[in-house]
Amino acid sequence: MTEKRYHHGDLRAALIAAAEADLAERGVEAFSLRQVAKRAGVSHAAPAHHFGDADGLLTALAVEGFHRFLSAQAAREATAAPDPRSQLAAAGLGYIDFALASPALFRLLFGSNRPDFANPDLAAASSAAYAHLEAQVTAAGGSLADIAAVWSLAHGLADLIAAGRLTSLQGLSPPERDTALAALLARAFPGV
């Protein structure tokens, strides 16, 4: 069997893609630069050259993850009614969509200490995600406490669903599931 070799294109992007595949397959605990290099078909020194160490590569992957997280929310928001409450529910559904589509990346963003959140790129990406939440809750008439409530509920639902623990939603069609989830998300602050 011949090992696939990387020969052209954007090596940095190829390494990030290989890192995501390795993360999804092996988890953050077993993540290593050597495995990523092997998956990308490059020397084991190539990832270190670009990212320094495994945590540096996970940091770069987390930056990409936050961009995709916001894109998942934007995709849902684009199809929702324009009122603030509907947009907020849509963002919550996008949050859940992201967790279901990329559970390992979701855990990296929200449950791992491996990425360096002091890194300027990651700090900017994670701050943009929080600013989006803050702006939506504020537009819907919510307070700082409501921001925490909405985030906690959306995150909790996403985590439970991605882990297969929210069994009451199993068996529902996608539109029925979305309706049920939007109703749950609306409970975060019913007075708005």
C-alpha positions as CSV (number, residue, x, y, z in Angstrom):
1,M,0.0,0.0,0.0
2,T,1.4,3.4,-1.0
3,E,1.1,6.2,1.4
4,K,-0.7,9.3,0.0
5,R,1.7,12.2,-0.3
6,Y,0.8,15.9,-0.2
7,H,2.1,17.6,-3.3
8,H,0.2,20.9,-4.0
9,G,-2.2,23.4,-2.7
10,D,-2.6,25.0,0.7
11,L,-0.6,22.8,3.2
12,R,-1.9,24.8,6.2
13,A,-5.6,24.1,5.1
14,A,-4.7,20.5,4.4
15,L,-3.2,20.1,7.9
16,I,-6.3,21.7,9.5
17,A,-8.6,19.4,7.6
18,A,-6.4,16.4,8.6
19,A,-6.5,17.6,12.2
20,E,-10.3,17.8,12.2
21,A,-10.5,14.2,10.8
22,D,-8.1,13.0,13.4
23,L,-9.9,14.8,16.2
24,A,-13.2,13.3,15.1
25,E,-11.7,9.8,14.9
26,R,-9.5,9.7,17.9
27,G,-10.6,12.5,20.2
28,V,-8.7,15.4,21.8
29,E,-7.0,13.1,24.3
30,A,-5.3,11.0,21.6
31,F,-4.6,13.9,19.2
32,S,-1.1,14.1,17.9
33,L,0.9,16.0,15.3
34,R,2.4,12.8,14.1
35,Q,-1.0,11.3,13.3
36,V,-2.1,14.4,11.6
37,A,1.1,14.5,9.5
38,K,0.5,10.8,8.5
39,R,-3.1,11.5,7.6
40,A,-2.1,14.5,5.5
41,G,0.8,12.5,3.8
42,V,3.5,14.9,4.9
43,S,6.6,14.6,7.1
44,H,6.0,14.6,10.8
45,A,7.8,17.9,11.1
46,A,5.4,19.7,8.7
47,P,2.6,20.4,11.3
48,A,5.2,21.6,13.8
49,H,6.6,24.0,11.3
50,H,3.2,25.6,10.7
51,F,1.7,25.4,14.2
52,G,4.4,24.8,16.7
53,D,2.8,22.0,18.6
54,A,-0.4,20.0,18.9
55,D,-2.1,22.7,20.9
56,G,-1.2,25.3,18.2
57,L,-2.8,23.2,15.6
58,L,-5.9,22.7,17.8
59,T,-6.0,26.5,18.2
60,A,-6.0,27.0,14.5
61,L,-8.7,24.4,14.1
62,A,-10.8,26.1,16.8
63,V,-10.6,29.4,14.9
64,E,-12.0,27.6,11.8
65,G,-14.6,26.0,14.1
66,F,-15.9,29.3,15.4
67,H,-16.2,30.6,11.8
68,R,-18.2,27.5,10.9
69,F,-20.3,27.8,14.1
70,L,-21.3,31.3,13.1
71,S,-22.0,30.2,9.5
72,A,-24.3,27.4,10.8
73,Q,-26.2,30.1,12.7
74,A,-26.3,32.5,9.8
75,A,-27.7,29.7,7.6
76,R,-30.7,29.2,10.0
77,E,-31.2,32.9,10.4
78,A,-31.4,33.4,6.7
79,T,-34.5,31.3,6.5
80,A,-36.2,32.6,9.6
81,A,-38.6,35.5,10.1
82,P,-36.8,38.8,10.6
83,D,-38.1,39.6,14.0
84,P,-35.6,39.4,16.8
85,R,-37.2,36.5,18.7
86,S,-37.3,34.3,15.5
87,Q,-33.7,35.2,14.7
88,L,-32.7,34.2,18.2
89,A,-34.5,30.9,17.9
90,A,-32.9,30.3,14.5
91,A,-29.4,31.0,15.9
92,G,-30.1,28.4,18.6
93,L,-31.1,25.9,16.0
94,G,-27.9,26.7,14.1
95,Y,-25.9,26.1,17.3
96,I,-27.5,22.7,17.5
97,D,-26.9,22.0,13.8
98,F,-23.2,22.7,14.3
99,A,-23.0,20.4,17.3
100,L,-24.6,17.6,15.3
101,A,-22.6,18.1,12.2
102,S,-19.2,18.4,14.0
103,P,-19.5,16.9,17.5
104,A,-15.7,16.6,18.0
105,L,-15.2,20.2,16.9
106,F,-18.1,21.3,19.1
107,R,-16.4,19.7,22.1
108,L,-13.0,21.3,21.2
109,L,-14.6,24.8,21.1
110,F,-16.7,24.5,24.3
111,G,-15.1,21.7,26.4
112,S,-11.4,21.6,25.9
113,N,-8.5,23.5,27.4
114,R,-6.2,22.5,24.6
115,P,-6.8,25.5,22.3
116,D,-5.1,28.7,23.3
117,F,-7.9,31.2,23.8
118,A,-5.3,34.0,24.4
119,N,-4.2,33.5,20.8
120,P,-5.4,36.7,19.0
121,D,-7.1,34.9,16.1
122,L,-9.0,32.5,18.5
123,A,-9.8,35.4,20.9
124,A,-11.3,37.3,17.9
125,A,-13.3,34.3,16.6
126,S,-14.7,33.3,20.0
127,S,-15.5,37.0,20.8
128,A,-17.4,37.3,17.5
129,A,-19.5,34.3,18.4
130,Y,-20.3,35.8,21.8
131,A,-21.0,39.3,20.3
132,H,-23.4,37.7,17.9
133,L,-25.3,36.1,20.8
134,E,-25.2,39.3,22.8
135,A,-26.5,41.4,19.9
136,Q,-29.4,39.0,19.3
137,V,-30.5,38.8,22.9
138,T,-30.3,42.6,23.3
139,A,-32.3,43.1,20.0
140,A,-34.9,40.8,21.5
141,G,-35.1,43.0,24.7
142,G,-33.0,40.7,26.9
143,S,-30.6,41.5,29.7
144,L,-27.2,40.2,30.7
145,A,-28.9,37.4,32.6
146,D,-30.9,36.6,29.5
147,I,-27.7,36.2,27.5
148,A,-26.5,33.6,30.0
149,A,-29.9,31.9,30.0
150,V,-30.1,31.7,26.2
151,W,-26.5,30.5,25.9
152,S,-26.9,27.9,28.6
153,L,-30.1,26.5,27.1
154,A,-28.8,26.4,23.5
155,H,-25.5,24.9,24.6
156,G,-27.2,22.3,26.9
157,L,-29.6,21.3,24.2
158,A,-26.8,21.0,21.6
159,D,-24.7,19.0,24.0
160,L,-27.5,16.6,25.0
161,I,-28.6,16.1,21.4
162,A,-25.1,15.5,20.0
163,A,-24.5,13.0,22.8
164,G,-27.8,11.2,22.0
165,R,-29.1,11.9,25.5
166,L,-32.2,13.9,24.7
167,T,-34.3,10.8,23.7
168,S,-37.6,12.7,23.7
169,L,-36.7,14.2,20.4
170,Q,-35.9,10.9,18.7
171,G,-38.5,9.8,16.2
172,L,-39.5,13.3,15.3
173,S,-39.3,14.5,11.8
174,P,-36.8,17.3,11.2
175,P,-39.5,20.0,11.1
176,E,-41.2,18.6,14.2
177,R,-37.8,18.5,16.0
178,D,-37.1,22.1,14.9
179,T,-40.5,23.3,16.2
180,A,-39.9,21.6,19.5
181,L,-36.4,23.0,19.9
182,A,-37.5,26.5,18.9
183,A,-40.2,26.3,21.6
184,L,-37.6,25.1,24.2
185,L,-35.2,27.9,23.2
186,A,-38.0,30.5,23.6
187,R,-38.4,29.5,27.2
188,A,-35.0,31.0,28.0
189,F,-36.7,34.3,28.6
190,P,-40.4,34.1,28.1
191,G,-41.1,37.8,28.9
192,V,-39.4,39.0,25.7
